[in-house]
Amino acid sequence: MANKKWSKFPPKKEETYIFKAEPKRIYSSFQKEIFRDISKGTGNTIVIARAGASKTFSLVEGSKYIPKGRKSLFVAFNKSVQLTLRDRLGSYISCSTLHSLGLQAIKQRFGNVEINDNKCFEIVSKIVDDEKDFDLIISICKAVGLCKARLVDVPSQIDDLITEYDIDLCEIKPDIFIQYITKALRQCKEKTNVVDFSDMIWFCFVYKINPGKYDIVFIDECQDLTRAQLELALSAVKIGGRVVAVLDDRQVLYSFAGVDLNVLEVLRKRLNAKELTLPICYRCPKSVVSLAQKYVPDILPFDDAIEGKIHYIDYNDMYNKVSAGCFILSRVNAPLISICLKMLKIGIKANILGRDVGDGLQYLIKKSKKKTVPKLIEWLTKWEKEEKERIFAKNPKANSEYITDKVECLYNLCEGCSSLEEVKANINKMFKDVEDKDVVWLSTVHKRKGAEQNIVFILNDTLRYSGISEENVNYVAITRAKQELYFVSKGDLSVLKDSHQSKSK
């Protein structure tokens, strides 16, 4: 009776009462194994959940099997996920973002602290002693934030981080720049009455603040956590307690915000955990899962999934077939520029996801100090050469592709423009992060990780097919599609089709 609902509520007097039973849940053997582990298991558990595996649903259902009396915490990756989980979890389970968890613990240690997102900027401004040098201040603040995320404070490690994340030194000598960073880190640490967003995590580590001790801590999206975030989550487990860490190690792309690319190995060493899996993809059609198995052999299709369709088309066909709401995915940003410009020109509403990318291109134009399109192009050619020489001098095996991508983005933006004002206007027009169902969304694969759409176009010419990192990009791109997947190429489409079919059998 408790699992039934009235068909009408409240029922009128003398009306016949009709009960509607809730649909019976059918769980996979993999989900049942996780439920058993939550109910009766001991020790830590790592759950490797493949793309579209309904891991959040599985964790919510699994929470019903938490033994009575156990103090439990669900760590949500962001606020929207936290709100969703809070509505679905039992009231006896705590659910928090890591930032909220950290802030609460910091307040218990230091009292009612002030939250000021400009804390680092204000500190760095005084260190630099030149508030007008805005670009330098921003660059140092970026480096400080990454140091906090990666728990780095040693000059040699900071130097490596500057290279890894393409931090602009703004014509400051590297040793002076690093001194600015270390001084800013020290002052951020000492100013305990004010915290910014990064401090909410970082303070708990540097001051060894206890965020509360729980019997069971569920950590979702572990592959996207920075080292500082992971340390905070693990510190919330009491001695003898359990961690259930959920991740897809094949959805680790690039460490844009301080994420550890070897997070699965880190977890294995830290947790000494048993490993369970959620391999069934409920999102993608069978044909797409079959292709995804080329990269991740253990991903499985849902028995009742549609077959779906995979198409191989050229760019002209893409403009004819694309419609509002579709995704167009690329490994890098540059090819998206010309496609978006053409779509806007022929009357197709389109945007590129990545306002931060647009801001970065605007900054590069500003940095050049050039006033005309030809002069900017000339400067870009020289800048690209010098930047590559700089990073190769420090690491001959460094990846310089991000430099080329920035330059090619601006080359494409400059094409057909008579002034830099026109280039800047195009950047503002194309790069937006406001979701709109009436537009075609162009994006790098990284920006659309976690999203899904019925129809997805992939710019095949931008993909690479060697190395785990590149395979991860391809796997994430493919598994965004819920119904149809289009590979777009300038090359021989029959060769591409035969290649995919032979490797997905």
Secondary structure, 3 states (H helix, E strand, C coil): CCCEEECCCCCCCCCCCCEEECCCCCCCHHHHHHHHHHHHCCCCEEEEECCCCCHHHHHHHHHHHCCCCCCEEEEECCHHHHHHHHHHCCCCEEEEEHHHHHHHHHHHHHCCCEECCCHHHHHHHHHHCCCCCHHHHHHHHHHHHHHHHHCCCCHHHHHHHHHHCCCCCCCCCHHHHHHHHHHHHHHHHHCCCEECCCHHHHHHHHCCCCCCCEEEEEECCHHHCEHHHHHHHHHCEEEEEEEEEEECHHHCCCCCCCECCCHHHHHHHHHCCEEEEECEECCCCHHHHHHHCCCCCCCEECCCCCCCEEEEECHHHHHHHCCCCCEEEECCCHHHHHHHHHHHHCCCCEEECCHHHHHHHHHHHHHHCCCCHHHHHHHHHHHHHHHHHHHHHHCCCCCCHHHHHHHHHHHHHHCCCCCHHHHHHHHHHHECCCCCCCCEEEEECHHHCCCCEEEEEEEHHHCCCCCHHHHHHHHHHHCCEEEEEEEECCCCHHHHHHHHHHHCC
